[in-house]
Amino acid sequence: MRLEPSLGHPVTDDALIQAIYRGPLEATPWQGFLRALAARIGCANAGIVLRLSSQGIAPMAIWGHPIALSEADARRIQAIHAEIGHLDPLRNRLSEPGMIATLDEVLSREALQHNRFYREVLAPYGFERMLGMYVSEPGGWQGNIGVVGGADAPDFGEDARALLVRLRHHIEQSLEIFARIMREETERKALITTLDRLTIATYILADDGAILRMNSAGRGLLAAGEIVTARDNRLALVGRAADGAFEDILSALRGRATARPARPFVEAMKVETGANRHVGLMVRSVERPNPFAGEAVPTTIVYVSTGRVAQPLDRLVMQLFDMTPSEAHLATLLATGSTLAEAAGKLGLTENTVRTYCKTIMSKVGVSRQADLVTLILQSVAVLG
């Protein structure tokens, strides 16, 4: 839908609301909505200034019509904004969600001339008439959404104020969606960083076998084309027999995942190569807490080792089975022959506490007996390490 008004086609509330909810997915969040808002009100520009509740973090300013700034000027203004944002007269007036005011209601024209924030941030860009509203979301994002005009423009009236009030609920819901996307993006980047530190080739697959992520070792192994390959972006093994066995494992995992309740799955296999190298492969299920998350979500992790892994056993166990360091240490002690009582002594814990940890570990890897846990760890480490 075209949001900019054309002759006889003004921007409607419905069009604005649609643009609000598209905002979190835009390359520049909400830019389409802000342009449409400025067009609807008939002002020079519209913007959002967002801040995290944490102090010392520079605010994020988004404009419907980008302000022409050199990179150096943009950094300078951002630094000034972070330094003297507490002097922003409109921000200081808008102290509670839903509050709305114009700049002229906050300070007289004469008083503005003595306000450093006005002189250094607003005036250089011709921002004289302003209407702002405080918005926030539960995760800590807060800020002002507003419209601006030049010195020759009239102050904003009741129609513009009423429009922002009508849109507030949608803006705050959209901001909550944006915050969740930002958190998940941060978690995704942390996961990629962790994967890249693994010396084992690692692939994260969707339910249909499509490759969603891989670490640098995985990319290298795939590029070599000697052990693994990709067919229509689906991970496969080189060699019909090996690939058939791999597909059987993936089918078994999918069957386990569709059971109710879903049970964790771990399976390992050796892969014969032409160079007579020791190549091990392990497939592990990924917990899927939301059954309605869609198809393109991680369900499977595949580890492939070419026998060059050289790291402590407990660290390898921690990486392979997504255990905490404490869980991996206990699992390693049990796998290397310690009893529960001996492990408790080495860890400085009571035997009951160690027994509880052991149950948590067994639940995490999908076994019900301590002997099965030891067998699974030894088998996986033997194949991959």
Buried (B, 14 or more C-beta within 10 A) or exposed (E): EEBEBEEEEEBBEEBBBBBBBBBBEEEEBBBBBBBBBBBBBEBBBBBBBBBBEEEEEBBBBBBBEEBEEEEEEEEEBBEBBBEBBEBBBBBEBBEEEBEBBBBBBBBEEEEBEEBEBBEBBBBEBBBBBBBBBBBBBEBEBBBBBBBBBEEEBEBBEEEBBEBBEEBBEBBBEBBBBBBEEBEEEEEEEEBBEEBBEBBBBBBBBBBEBBBBBBBBBBEEBBEEEBBBBBEEEBBBBBBEEBBEBBEEBBEEBBEBBEEEEBEBBBBBBBBEBEEEEBBBBBBBBBEBEEEEEEEEEBBBBBBBBBEEBEEEBBBBBBBBBBBEEBBBBBBBBBBEEBEBEBBBEEBEBEBEEBBEBBEEBBEBBBBEEBEEBBEBBEBBBEBBB
